[in-house]
Amino acid sequence: MYTNSVIVGTGAYLPATKIPGSYFHRNTFFRKNGEPIEKASEAIVHKLEEISGIRERRYIEDHYQTAHMAALAAENAIKNAAIDREQLDGIIVAHNFGNLVDQSQGSHLIPNLAALVKHHLHIKSQDCFAVDLLFGCPGWVQAMIQAHQAIACGDAEHILVVGAEAMSRVLDPHDPDSMLFGDGAGAVVVKGSKEEKPRGVLANKTFSNCDEEVNYLRMGASTNPDLDKGLYVKMQGKKVYRYAVENMPNLIHSCLKKAGVSMEKVAKFLMHQANEKMLRAIYDKTIGDVGDSAAKFCQQVPVILQNIGNSSVATIPTLLDVMLRGQLPEHKVAKDDVVVMASVGAGMHTNCLIYQF
């Protein structure tokens, strides 16, 4: 049996197409009740940028599919891990919309996305399982938890964990919330280790609240009543915000207690990159009254959403890859540093794992 589950390689794929706020100036926006918003589109875009911190996002290229992004991120992680891909005992791909092949909103759920990733990677071993996980934006963290559990019980030594989403293909151009989202993929290779000293995943915890919360994020018709009857991502933003700020800090505290780690030992908080206002509110409630929380936020919470948007399941693995490759010089991690990885999203679910480098 392995005592530790450690990340030995990271990778990401960000589409080349950059979408600035000005891209949405030509859009006509509607309220959720179908009434047009009287404000100029430029003013709506500016207000969202102020609140969210998102000024640019990436959109998948027309000729690419979700599976392509997932496979490219996976290739980068395998290369970074310096392992033979045939050593992989499993592939877990977190997503929410299957393989979106084009702008027609056609979601292909068969074959499953992990099978397509295995196919694109040309992995021949039948012992390498390929399974998908649908869990809202927290899907990649939950996939990490499942990988850790498979390693801990001796069912695997190397597992590839991927988060990939082509959000732009399920967005309503008439809903201001759609400007929050972007596309991308992130991946890690997790390896079992028999070191005596605890390292890697120290603890994990998940909350699922599925009463009225199931309607906070869902699929629904366009806010424009004259648009076709397609289905788009719909969000009750204020309720999602309130759920995240009320539940994520409690979950993080509970997970730290489970790991036997004090708040003072945490070096970084790698949190789902939904919007900056929410990130700051969650962080402030998590750490409590410590004086200059704004300065501590900048020191402890790496943020990349301003340039890539909310890429759902891909935000944390992408952030991790960017950070570990030295592209965020103000956010370095050293041996024995403890980080919190936490996410929140549709269901509603929130989850967390404590990781030691």
MIDO-859475 format. One record per residue (C-alpha): residue in three letters; x, y, z. Coordinates in Angstrom, 1 decimal. Each point is the difference from the previous one (the first is absolute). Layout:
<fidrens>
(ALA (X Y Z))
...
</fidrens>
This chain:
<fidrens>
(MET (0.0 0.0 0.0))
(TYR (1.1 3.6 -0.7))
(THR (0.1 2.4 2.8))
(ASN (0.1 3.2 -2.0))
(SER (-1.6 1.3 -3.3))
(VAL (2.3 2.6 -1.5))
(ILE (-0.3 2.2 -3.1))
(VAL (3.1 -0.8 -2.2))
(GLY (-1.0 1.9 -3.2))
(THR (-2.3 2.9 -1.0))
(GLY (-1.3 1.2 -3.4))
(ALA (-2.5 2.4 -1.5))
(TYR (-1.5 1.1 -3.3))
(LEU (-1.3 3.6 -0.5))
(PRO (-1.6 0.7 -3.4))
(ALA (1.8 2.6 -2.1))
(THR (-3.2 2.1 -0.6))
(LYS (-0.1 2.8 2.5))
(ILE (-3.4 1.7 0.6))
(PRO (0.2 3.5 1.5))
(GLY (-3.0 1.8 1.5))
(SER (-0.4 2.0 -3.1))
(TYR (-1.1 -3.2 -1.8))
(PHE (-3.3 0.3 1.9))
(HIS (-0.8 3.6 -0.9))
(ARG (-2.0 -1.1 -3.0))
(ASN (-2.2 -2.3 2.2))
(THR (-3.6 0.8 1.1))
(PHE (-0.5 -1.1 3.6))
(PHE (-3.2 -1.0 1.6))
(ARG (-1.1 -0.5 3.6))
(LYS (-1.0 -3.5 1.3))
(ASN (-3.7 0.9 -0.5))
(GLY (0.6 0.6 -3.7))
(GLU (-0.1 3.8 0.2))
(PRO (2.8 2.0 -1.9))
(ILE (2.6 1.7 2.2))
(GLU (-0.2 3.7 -0.7))
(LYS (3.7 0.7 0.8))
(ALA (2.5 0.2 -2.9))
(SER (1.9 -3.3 -0.5))
(GLU (3.3 1.8 0.7))
(ALA (-1.3 1.0 3.4))
(ILE (-1.1 -3.5 0.8))
(VAL (3.4 -1.4 -1.0))
(HIS (1.8 2.5 2.0))
(LYS (-2.0 -0.7 3.1))
(LEU (0.6 -3.7 -0.3))
(GLU (3.7 0.5 -0.4))
(GLU (0.0 2.2 3.2))
(ILE (-1.7 -2.7 2.1))
(SER (1.6 -3.1 -1.4))
(GLY (3.5 1.2 -0.9))
(ILE (-0.4 -1.9 -3.3))
(ARG (1.2 2.1 -3.0))
(GLU (0.9 -2.7 -2.4))
(ARG (-0.9 -3.7 -0.6))
(ARG (1.0 -2.7 -2.4))
(TYR (-2.3 -1.7 -2.5))
(ILE (0.6 -3.3 -1.6))
(GLU (1.0 0.0 -3.7))
(ASP (-2.8 -0.9 -2.4))
(HIS (1.8 -3.2 -1.2))
(TYR (0.7 -1.2 3.5))
(GLN (-2.1 -2.2 2.3))
(THR (0.0 -0.3 3.8))
(ALA (1.8 -3.3 -0.4))
(HIS (2.9 1.7 -1.9))
(MET (0.5 2.6 2.8))
(ALA (-0.1 -2.8 2.7))
(ALA (2.5 -2.1 -2.0))
(LEU (2.4 2.9 -0.5))
(ALA (0.0 0.8 3.7))
(ALA (0.5 -3.6 0.8))
(GLU (3.0 -0.3 -2.4))
(ASN (1.6 3.0 1.7))
(ALA (-0.5 -1.6 3.5))
(ILE (1.4 -3.4 -1.1))
(LYS (3.1 1.7 -1.5))
(ASN (0.5 2.1 3.1))
(ALA (-0.3 -3.2 2.1))
(ALA (2.6 -1.7 -2.1))
(ILE (-1.8 -3.4 0.0))
(ASP (-0.9 -2.5 -2.7))
(ARG (-3.8 0.6 -0.7))
(GLU (-0.4 -3.8 0.1))
(GLN (0.8 0.2 3.7))
(LEU (-3.4 1.7 0.6))
(ASP (-2.4 -2.2 1.9))
(GLY (-2.9 2.4 -0.5))
(ILE (-1.4 3.1 -1.6))
(ILE (-2.7 2.2 1.7))
(VAL (-1.4 2.9 -2.0))
(ALA (-2.2 2.5 1.7))
(HIS (-2.4 2.0 -2.2))
(ASN (-3.7 0.9 -0.1))
(PHE (-1.0 0.0 -3.7))
(GLY (1.7 -3.0 -1.6))
(ASN (1.9 0.5 -3.2))
(LEU (-1.2 3.2 -1.6))
(VAL (1.0 -0.4 -3.6))
(ASP (-1.1 3.3 -1.5))
(GLN (-2.2 3.1 0.5))
(SER (-3.3 -1.9 -0.6))
(GLN (-0.2 -0.9 3.7))
(GLY (0.2 -3.7 -0.9))
(SER (1.3 -1.7 3.2))
(HIS (1.5 -3.4 -0.7))
(LEU (-0.1 -2.2 3.1))
(ILE (0.9 -3.2 -1.8))
(PRO (2.8 -0.9 -0.1))
(ASN (0.8 1.6 3.3))
(LEU (2.6 2.7 0.2))
(ALA (2.6 -2.0 1.9))
(ALA (-0.2 -2.7 -2.7))
(LEU (0.6 2.7 -2.6))
(VAL (3.0 1.3 1.9))
(LYS (1.4 -3.5 0.3))
(HIS (-0.5 -0.4 -3.7))
(HIS (1.7 3.2 -0.9))
(LEU (2.9 -0.9 2.3))
(HIS (0.4 -3.4 -1.8))
(ILE (0.0 -1.9 3.3))
(LYS (-0.4 -3.7 -0.7))
(SER (0.0 -1.5 3.4))
(GLN (-3.5 -1.4 0.8))
(ASP (0.9 0.2 3.7))
(CYS (-0.2 3.8 -0.3))
(PHE (-3.6 0.9 0.9))
(ALA (-1.6 3.1 -1.6))
(VAL (-2.9 1.5 2.0))
(ASP (-1.8 3.3 0.0))
(LEU (-1.2 2.1 2.9))
(LEU (-2.8 2.6 -0.1))
(PHE (-0.1 2.1 3.2))
(GLY (-0.4 3.6 -1.1))
(CYS (3.0 2.3 0.3))
(PRO (1.4 -2.0 3.0))
(GLY (0.4 -3.0 -2.4))
(TRP (3.8 0.1 -0.3))
(VAL (0.5 0.1 3.8))
(GLN (-2.4 -2.9 0.4))
(ALA (1.9 -1.9 -2.7))
(MET (3.1 0.6 2.0))
(ILE (-1.7 -1.4 3.1))
(GLN (-1.0 -3.1 -1.9))
(ALA (3.5 -0.4 -1.4))
(HIS (1.4 0.2 3.5))
(GLN (-2.5 -2.6 1.3))
(ALA (0.9 -2.4 -2.8))
(ILE (3.7 0.4 0.7))
(ALA (-0.5 -0.3 3.8))
(CYS (-1.8 -3.3 -0.3))
(GLY (2.6 -1.5 -2.4))
(ASP (-2.0 0.0 -3.2))
(ALA (2.4 2.4 -1.9))
(GLU (3.4 1.5 0.1))
(HIS (-0.3 2.7 -2.7))
(ILE (-3.2 1.8 -0.9))
(LEU (-0.5 2.8 -2.4))
(VAL (-2.6 2.6 1.2))
(VAL (-1.3 2.5 -2.5))
(GLY (-2.5 2.8 0.1))
(ALA (-1.3 1.3 -3.4))
(GLU (-2.9 2.2 -1.1))
(ALA (-1.1 1.8 -3.2))
(MET (-2.3 2.4 1.9))
(SER (-0.3 2.4 -3.0))
(ARG (-2.1 -2.6 -1.8))
(VAL (-2.7 0.0 2.6))
(LEU (-0.2 3.8 0.8))
(ASP (-3.0 2.3 -0.7))
(PRO (1.3 3.1 -1.8))
(HIS (-2.9 2.0 1.5))
(ASP (0.8 -0.9 3.6))
(PRO (2.5 2.3 1.7))
(ASP (1.2 -3.0 2.2))
(SER (1.4 -1.6 -3.1))
(MET (2.8 2.5 -0.1))
(LEU (1.5 -1.7 3.1))
(PHE (0.9 -3.2 -1.7))
(GLY (2.8 -1.2 -2.2))
(ASP (1.4 -3.3 -1.4))
(GLY (3.1 -2.1 0.9))
(ALA (1.4 -3.1 1.5))
(GLY (2.4 -0.9 2.8))
(ALA (1.5 -3.4 1.0))
(VAL (2.2 -1.6 2.6))
(VAL (1.7 -3.4 0.4))
(VAL (-0.5 -1.4 3.5))
(LYS (2.4 -2.7 1.2))
(GLY (-0.1 -2.3 3.0))
(SER (2.9 0.3 2.4))
(LYS (1.1 -2.1 3.0))
(GLU (2.0 2.7 1.8))
(GLU (-0.5 0.0 3.8))
(LYS (-0.4 3.7 0.2))
(PRO (-3.5 1.2 -0.9))
(ARG (0.0 1.8 -3.3))
(GLY (-2.3 0.7 -2.9))
(VAL (-3.7 -0.3 0.9))
(LEU (-0.4 0.3 3.8))
(ALA (-3.8 0.2 0.2))
(ASN (-3.1 0.7 -2.0))
(LYS (-3.6 0.9 0.6))
(THR (-3.1 0.7 -2.0))
(PHE (-3.4 1.7 0.7))
(SER (-3.0 -0.6 -2.3))
(ASN (-3.2 2.1 0.6))
(CYS (-2.6 -1.1 -2.5))
(ASP (-3.4 1.4 1.2))
(GLU (-0.9 3.4 -1.6))
(GLU (3.8 0.3 -0.8))
(VAL (-0.4 -2.3 -3.0))
(ASN (-1.6 2.9 -1.9))
(TYR (2.8 2.5 0.7))
(LEU (1.9 -1.2 -3.1))
(ARG (-1.9 -1.8 -2.7))
(MET (-0.7 -0.2 -3.8))
(GLY (-2.8 2.2 -1.3))
(ALA (-1.3 2.1 -2.9))
(SER (1.5 3.2 -1.1))
(THR (-0.9 3.2 1.8))
(ASN (-0.9 1.3 -3.5))
(PRO (-3.6 -1.3 -0.6))
(ASP (0.5 0.2 -3.8))
(LEU (3.0 -2.3 -0.1))
(ASP (-0.2 -3.6 -0.9))
(LYS (-1.0 -2.7 2.6))
(GLY (3.6 -1.1 0.7))
(LEU (1.3 -0.6 3.5))
(TYR (2.6 2.2 1.6))
(VAL (1.8 0.3 3.4))
(LYS (-2.2 2.0 2.4))
(MET (1.1 1.3 3.4))
(GLN (-1.7 1.6 3.0))
(GLY (3.1 2.1 0.6))
(LYS (-0.9 1.5 3.4))
(LYS (-1.0 -3.4 1.4))
(VAL (3.2 -1.7 -1.3))
(TYR (2.1 2.8 1.5))
(ARG (-1.8 -0.4 3.4))
(TYR (0.3 -3.8 0.0))
(ALA (3.7 0.2 -0.7))
(VAL (0.8 2.6 2.6))
(GLU (-2.1 -1.7 2.7))
(ASN (1.2 -3.6 -0.7))
(MET (3.6 0.0 -1.4))
(PRO (1.6 1.5 3.2))
(ASN (-1.7 -2.5 2.2))
(LEU (1.1 -2.8 -2.3))
(ILE (3.6 1.2 -0.1))
(HIS (0.2 0.2 3.8))
(SER (-1.5 -3.5 0.3))
(CYS (2.5 -1.4 -2.5))
(LEU (3.0 1.6 1.7))
(LYS (-1.2 -1.5 3.4))
(LYS (-0.2 -3.4 -1.7))
(ALA (3.5 0.4 -1.3))
(GLY (1.3 1.2 3.4))
(VAL (1.3 3.2 -1.6))
(SER (-0.4 3.5 1.5))
(MET (-1.1 3.0 -2.1))
(GLU (3.4 1.6 0.7))
(LYS (1.7 -2.9 -1.9))
(VAL (-1.8 0.7 -3.2))
(ALA (2.3 1.6 -2.6))
(LYS (-2.5 0.3 -2.9))
(PHE (-3.7 -0.2 -0.7))
(LEU (-0.6 -1.4 -3.6))
(MET (-3.7 0.8 -0.4))
(HIS (-2.5 -0.4 -2.8))
(GLN (0.5 3.1 -2.2))
(ALA (-3.7 1.1 -0.3))
(ASN (0.3 3.7 0.7))
(GLU (2.4 2.1 2.0))
(LYS (-2.6 1.6 2.3))
(MET (-1.2 -3.5 1.0))
(LEU (3.6 -1.1 0.5))
(ARG (0.8 2.9 2.4))
(ALA (-3.2 -0.6 2.0))
(ILE (0.7 -3.7 0.4))
(TYR (3.6 0.7 1.0))
(ASP (-1.0 2.7 2.5))
(LYS (-2.5 -2.2 1.7))
(THR (2.4 -3.0 0.0))
(ILE (2.9 1.7 1.7))
(GLY (-2.0 2.4 2.3))
(ASP (1.2 3.3 1.4))
(VAL (3.8 0.0 -0.7))
(GLY (0.5 3.7 -0.6))
(ASP (0.9 0.9 -3.6))
(SER (-1.9 -2.8 -1.8))
(ALA (0.3 1.7 -3.4))
(ALA (3.8 -0.3 0.2))
(LYS (-0.2 -3.6 1.3))
(PHE (-2.4 -0.8 -2.9))
(CYS (2.6 1.1 -2.5))
(GLN (2.6 -2.1 1.7))
(GLN (-2.0 -3.2 0.5))
(VAL (-2.6 -0.2 -2.8))
(PRO (1.3 -0.2 -3.6))
(VAL (-2.4 1.4 -2.5))
(ILE (0.0 -0.5 -3.8))
(LEU (-3.6 0.4 -0.8))
(GLN (0.5 3.6 -1.3))
(ASN (1.6 -1.5 -3.2))
(ILE (-1.8 -3.4 -0.4))
(GLY (-3.4 0.4 1.6))
(ASN (-1.9 -2.8 1.9))
(SER (0.9 -3.2 -1.9))
(SER (-2.1 -2.2 2.4))
(VAL (1.8 -3.2 0.9))
(ALA (3.2 1.2 -1.6))
(THR (0.7 3.0 2.2))
(ILE (1.9 -1.6 2.8))
(PRO (2.2 -2.4 -2.0))
(THR (0.8 2.8 -2.4))
(LEU (0.9 2.3 2.9))
(LEU (2.2 -2.7 1.5))
(ASP (1.8 -0.6 -3.3))
(VAL (0.6 3.8 -0.5))
(MET (1.3 0.4 3.6))
(LEU (2.3 -3.1 0.0))
(ARG (1.5 1.0 -3.3))
(GLY (1.1 3.3 1.5))
(GLN (-2.4 2.2 -2.0))
(LEU (-1.2 1.7 3.3))
(PRO (3.3 1.0 1.6))
(GLU (-1.8 1.5 3.0))
(HIS (-1.5 -3.4 0.7))
(LYS (2.7 -2.6 0.5))
(VAL (-0.3 -3.2 2.1))
(ALA (2.8 -1.7 1.8))
(LYS (0.5 -3.5 1.3))
(ASP (-2.4 -0.7 2.9))
(ASP (-2.3 2.9 -0.8))
(VAL (-3.6 -0.7 0.7))
(VAL (-2.7 1.2 -2.5))
(VAL (-3.8 -0.1 0.1))
(MET (-1.7 -0.9 -3.3))
(ALA (-3.7 0.8 0.2))
(SER (-2.9 0.4 -2.5))
(VAL (-3.7 0.6 -0.1))
(GLY (-2.7 -0.4 -2.7))
(ALA (-3.2 -1.5 -1.4))
(GLY (-1.8 -2.4 2.1))
(MET (0.7 1.8 2.3))
(HIS (3.3 -1.6 1.0))
(THR (3.2 1.3 1.7))
(ASN (3.1 -2.0 0.6))
(CYS (3.5 0.3 1.3))
(LEU (3.3 -1.8 0.3))
(ILE (3.0 0.8 2.0))
(TYR (3.3 -0.6 -1.8))
(GLN (3.6 0.1 1.2))
(PHE (2.8 0.4 -2.5))
</fidrens>
